[in-house]
């Protein structure tokens, strides 16, 4: 993939659809779909023999609150914890990192920030 960086493999997880054809998805719908999509992406990464994945916080632009998006993402990480994958979660805002760390600790997920 050309651009800022090059990756050997990229996994695109279609977490949830846009509101179209009169269908409007609630924030709870989107969080549920996110909880299902992320473990599937992590499972695929493990199947492909990848050691790590990089991701951003999904859904906060207009679908979910930051807290709800973080909780959904952490729930998804916990559901996929059996896979030997390192997830690099890009959270540029310090408040988001702090919330994510708290949510991860509550689910006994190992975190490291920098």
N, C-alpha and C positions, 0 to 999 in steps of 0.2 A: 504494500500500500504506500503510494507516494504521499509526501506531505512533510510535516514537521519531523516525523520519525518513521522508521520502518520496523515492521514486526514480522516475524516468521509466520505467526498464526494470529488471527483475530477471531474472536467469538462475539457475535452480536446477539444479545439477548433481547428479544422483542417483549419488553415487560408489559406494555399495555397499549391499546390502540388510542388514536385521537377520537374525540367526539365527532362523529359523522352521521349523516342520514338521520338526524333527529335523535340519535342515541347519545345520552349524556352519562358518563361514568362518574360515580361519586368518588370521593377521596378514599372511602373504604374499599370500593371496587378496585381502585388502582393499587392500594396497598396489598390487597389479596393477590392480585396478579403479579405484583413484584415479588411477593413471598414465594410464588410458584416458579417464576422465571429464573431467578438468580440461582437456586439450587440446581436447576437443569443446566445452566451455563457452567457451573462449577463441575458438575458430573461429566459434562462433555470435555472440559479441560483435563480432568483426570484421565478420562478414556483416551485422550490424545497424548497423554504423557507430559503435559505441561507442568511446570513447577510453580508458576505464578500467573495471576491475572491482575490487571489494573482496571480500576473503575472510578466513576464519579458518583456523587450523590444524585439519585434519580428521582424526579417527580416534584421538585420543590418550586419550579417556575410558576405553576398555577394549579397543579393537581392536588398536592398535599402540603400540609405544614412541614416545616423542617423536622419537628419532633416525630410526626407520623412517618415520614420518609425514613428517618434514621431507625425507628423501631422496626419498620417493615424490613429494611435492609439487614439489620442485625438478626431478626428472626430468621431470615433466609440464610444468613451465614451460619447460624446455629443449626439449622436443618441440614446443612451440607458439611458440617464439621468433620464428618468421618473421612472426607477426601483430603489427601495430602497436598493441598494447594495453598500457596501463600497468596492472600488477596491484598493488593496495594490499593487502598481506598483514598483517593485524592479528595481532601477536604481543606481547601485553602483558607477558609474562615475559622479562626481559632475557636469561636463559640460552637461551631458545628463539630470540630474535633473533640472538644470537651464533652459535648452531649453524646457523641459516638462512643467515646471511651467509657462513660458511665453505663451506657446501654450494653456495651460488650462485656463489661465486668459483671453486670447483672445476669448475663447468660453464660458466665464462665468462659468467655472467649479471650484468648491471649491477644493483647494489643501492644503495639510499639509505635510511638509517635516521634516525629522529628520535624 
